[in-house]
Amino acid sequence: MLEARNPTSHTYNQEIAMEVYETVKENFQVCESLLRELREEIDR
């Protein structure tokens, strides 16, 4: 995801922004799952 973010740091290209948006959208559930698992581990 960092690789997806870097091209948008200093550009306002809508096509690149949409590519990054799709990448984030696709990986959001994975991030939520990881966060949930980490919280469960902390609570043990």
N, CA, C and O atoms as a MOPAC input file, in Angstrom:
PM7 MOZYME 1SCF
protein

 N      0.82400 1    -1.18600 1     0.00000 1
 C      0.00000 1     0.00000 1     0.00000 1
 C      0.86800 1     1.24900 1     0.00000 1
 O      0.49100 1     2.27800 1    -0.56100 1
 N      2.02400 1     1.15300 1     0.62800 1
 C      2.93100 1     2.29500 1     0.60400 1
 C      3.34100 1     2.60700 1    -0.82600 1
 O      3.45600 1     3.77200 1    -1.20700 1
 N      3.56100 1     1.56200 1    -1.61400 1
 C      3.90900 1     1.76500 1    -3.02000 1
 C      2.79100 1     2.48400 1    -3.76000 1
 O      3.05100 1     3.26000 1    -4.68000 1
 N      1.56100 1     2.23300 1    -3.36800 1
 C      0.42000 1     2.89500 1    -4.00400 1
 C      0.32000 1     4.34400 1    -3.56500 1
 O     -0.12900 1     5.19500 1    -4.33200 1
 N      0.73100 1     4.63100 1    -2.34600 1
 C      0.63300 1     5.99000 1    -1.82000 1
 C      1.68500 1     6.91500 1    -2.42200 1
 O      1.39200 1     8.06700 1    -2.74200 1
 N      2.89200 1     6.42300 1    -2.57400 1
 C      3.99700 1     7.27500 1    -3.00800 1
 C      3.72900 1     8.06300 1    -4.28900 1
 O      4.06900 1     9.24600 1    -4.33500 1
 N      3.14200 1     7.47700 1    -5.32600 1
 C      2.91100 1     8.26400 1    -6.54800 1
 C      1.91400 1     9.40300 1    -6.36100 1
 O      1.86700 1    10.31900 1    -7.18200 1
 N      1.12400 1     9.36100 1    -5.30200 1
 C      0.11200 1    10.40900 1    -5.11400 1
 C      0.59100 1    11.52900 1    -4.20900 1
 O     -0.13700 1    12.49800 1    -3.99300 1
 N      1.78400 1    11.41900 1    -3.68200 1
 C      2.26000 1    12.41300 1    -2.72300 1
 C      2.26200 1    13.82500 1    -3.28200 1
 O      1.92600 1    14.77100 1    -2.57100 1
 N      2.63300 1    13.97800 1    -4.53300 1
 C      2.75500 1    15.31800 1    -5.10500 1
 C      2.09600 1    15.39900 1    -6.47500 1
 O      2.59900 1    16.07300 1    -7.37400 1
 N      0.98300 1    14.71900 1    -6.62900 1
 C      0.27700 1    14.77100 1    -7.90200 1
 C     -1.21400 1    14.86200 1    -7.66200 1
 O     -1.71700 1    14.45000 1    -6.61600 1
 N     -1.89800 1    15.39500 1    -8.61700 1
 C     -3.34600 1    15.49500 1    -8.53700 1
 C     -3.97200 1    14.78000 1    -9.73200 1
 O     -5.02600 1    15.17600 1   -10.23000 1
 N     -3.30500 1    13.72600 1   -10.17800 1
 C     -3.76100 1    12.93300 1   -11.30600 1
 C     -4.90900 1    12.03300 1   -10.84100 1
 O     -4.71000 1    11.15400 1   -10.00300 1
 N     -6.09000 1    12.25000 1   -11.37600 1
 C     -7.26000 1    11.50600 1   -10.93100 1
 C     -7.13600 1    10.01400 1   -11.21700 1
 O     -7.59500 1     9.19700 1   -10.41800 1
 N     -6.53300 1     9.64700 1   -12.32800 1
 C     -6.37500 1     8.22500 1   -12.65800 1
 C     -5.52800 1     7.51500 1   -11.60800 1
 O     -5.87600 1     6.42200 1   -11.16200 1
 N     -4.42200 1     8.13200 1   -11.21500 1
 C     -3.56700 1     7.54800 1   -10.18000 1
 C     -4.31600 1     7.49700 1    -8.85100 1
 O     -4.22700 1     6.50800 1    -8.12300 1
 N     -5.04400 1     8.54800 1    -8.53900 1
 C     -5.81800 1     8.57500 1    -7.29600 1
 C     -6.84100 1     7.44600 1    -7.26300 1
 O     -7.03600 1     6.82200 1    -6.21900 1
 N     -7.49000 1     7.17700 1    -8.37900 1
 C     -8.48200 1     6.10300 1    -8.43200 1
 C     -7.81200 1     4.73200 1    -8.28100 1
 O     -8.38000 1     3.83100 1    -7.66300 1
 N     -6.62400 1     4.57300 1    -8.83500 1
 C     -5.88800 1     3.31500 1    -8.67100 1
 C     -5.55800 1     3.08300 1    -7.20200 1
 O     -5.69900 1     1.97200 1    -6.69200 1
 N     -5.11900 1     4.14000 1    -6.52900 1
 C     -4.80900 1     4.03900 1    -5.10200 1
 C     -6.07700 1     3.72900 1    -4.31400 1
 O     -6.06200 1     2.89100 1    -3.41300 1
 N     -7.16000 1     4.39500 1    -4.64700 1
 C     -8.44200 1     4.15000 1    -3.98000 1
 C     -8.83800 1     2.68000 1    -4.09700 1
 O     -9.24100 1     2.06700 1    -3.10800 1
 N     -8.72700 1     2.11600 1    -5.28600 1
 C     -9.08800 1     0.71500 1    -5.49000 1
 C     -8.18200 1    -0.20900 1    -4.67800 1
 O     -8.64900 1    -1.19900 1    -4.11500 1
 N     -6.89400 1     0.11000 1    -4.61500 1
 C     -5.95900 1    -0.69400 1    -3.82800 1
 C     -6.33700 1    -0.66700 1    -2.35800 1
 O     -6.35700 1    -1.70600 1    -1.69800 1
 N     -6.63600 1     0.51400 1    -1.84600 1
 C     -7.03000 1     0.64500 1    -0.44000 1
 C     -8.32500 1    -0.11200 1    -0.19000 1
 O     -8.44700 1    -0.83700 1     0.79800 1
 N     -9.27800 1     0.05400 1    -1.07500 1
 C    -10.56900 1    -0.61300 1    -0.92700 1
 C    -10.39900 1    -2.13300 1    -0.88900 1
 O    -11.04600 1    -2.81500 1    -0.09500 1
 N     -9.53500 1    -2.65200 1    -1.74300 1
 C     -9.30300 1    -4.09600 1    -1.80200 1
 C     -8.61800 1    -4.62000 1    -0.54100 1
 O     -8.84500 1    -5.76100 1    -0.13700 1
 N     -7.78700 1    -3.79600 1     0.07600 1
 C     -7.01400 1    -4.24400 1     1.23500 1
 C     -7.62900 1    -3.85200 1     2.56900 1
 O     -7.10200 1    -4.22400 1     3.61800 1
 N     -8.71600 1    -3.12200 1     2.55500 1
 C     -9.31200 1    -2.61900 1     3.78300 1
 C     -9.74700 1    -3.75300 1     4.70500 1
 O     -9.49600 1    -3.70200 1     5.90900 1
 N    -10.39300 1    -4.77000 1     4.15600 1
 C    -10.85000 1    -5.88800 1     4.98200 1
 C     -9.67600 1    -6.63000 1     5.61100 1
 O     -9.77300 1    -7.09500 1     6.74700 1
 N     -8.59400 1    -6.74100 1     4.89600 1
 C     -7.40600 1    -7.39200 1     5.44200 1
 C     -6.88700 1    -6.59300 1     6.63300 1
 O     -6.51800 1    -7.16800 1     7.65700 1
 N     -6.85900 1    -5.28200 1     6.50200 1
 C     -6.40200 1    -4.41700 1     7.59300 1
 C     -7.33800 1    -4.51200 1     8.79600 1
 O     -6.87700 1    -4.56400 1     9.93700 1
 N     -8.64200 1    -4.53500 1     8.55200 1
 C     -9.59900 1    -4.67900 1     9.64900 1
 C     -9.40200 1    -6.00600 1    10.37200 1
 O     -9.44400 1    -6.05500 1    11.60100 1
 N     -9.19100 1    -7.06100 1     9.63100 1
 C     -8.97900 1    -8.37600 1    10.22300 1
 C     -7.71500 1    -8.39300 1    11.07400 1
 O     -7.71500 1    -8.93100 1    12.18200 1
 N     -6.65400 1    -7.81200 1    10.56400 1
 C     -5.40200 1    -7.73700 1    11.31300 1
 C     -5.60100 1    -6.95100 1    12.60200 1
 O     -5.14200 1    -7.37600 1    13.66200 1
 N     -6.26900 1    -5.82700 1    12.52500 1
 C     -6.52500 1    -5.00700 1    13.70300 1
 C     -7.33000 1    -5.78700 1    14.74400 1
 O     -7.02200 1    -5.74500 1    15.93500 1
 N     -8.35100 1    -6.49000 1    14.29100 1
 C     -9.18100 1    -7.29300 1    15.19800 1
 C     -8.32500 1    -8.35900 1    15.89700 1
 O     -8.43500 1    -8.54700 1    17.10800 1
 N     -7.48100 1    -9.04700 1    15.13900 1
 C     -6.62000 1   -10.07700 1    15.72200 1
 C     -5.62200 1    -9.48800 1    16.70800 1
 O     -5.36400 1   -10.08100 1    17.75500 1
 N     -5.06300 1    -8.33900 1    16.38800 1
 C     -4.12100 1    -7.69700 1    17.30500 1
 C     -4.80800 1    -7.27700 1    18.59600 1
 O     -4.24600 1    -7.43300 1    19.68000 1
 N     -6.01700 1    -6.74600 1    18.48600 1
 C     -6.76200 1    -6.36000 1    19.69100 1
 C     -7.05000 1    -7.57400 1    20.56200 1
 O     -6.93000 1    -7.50500 1    21.78500 1
 N     -7.43000 1    -8.68700 1    19.94000 1
 C     -7.68800 1    -9.91200 1    20.69400 1
 C     -6.42300 1   -10.38500 1    21.39900 1
 O     -6.47900 1   -10.83900 1    22.54200 1
 N     -5.30100 1   -10.28100 1    20.73000 1
 C     -4.02700 1   -10.70000 1    21.31400 1
 C     -3.66400 1    -9.80900 1    22.50300 1
 O     -3.17500 1   -10.30300 1    23.51900 1
 N     -3.89500 1    -8.52900 1    22.38600 1
 C     -3.59800 1    -7.59300 1    23.47700 1
 C     -4.48900 1    -7.86600 1    24.68000 1
 O     -4.04100 1    -7.76500 1    25.82200 1
 N     -5.74400 1    -8.21000 1    24.42800 1
 C     -6.70900 1    -8.42600 1    25.50700 1
 C     -6.49000 1    -9.73100 1    26.26700 1
 O     -7.09400 1    -9.92600 1    27.32200 1
 N     -5.66900 1   -10.60200 1    25.77900 1
 C     -5.43100 1   -11.89100 1    26.46300 1
 C     -4.67200 1   -11.71700 1    27.74200 1
 O     -4.39300 1   -12.69800 1    28.43200 1

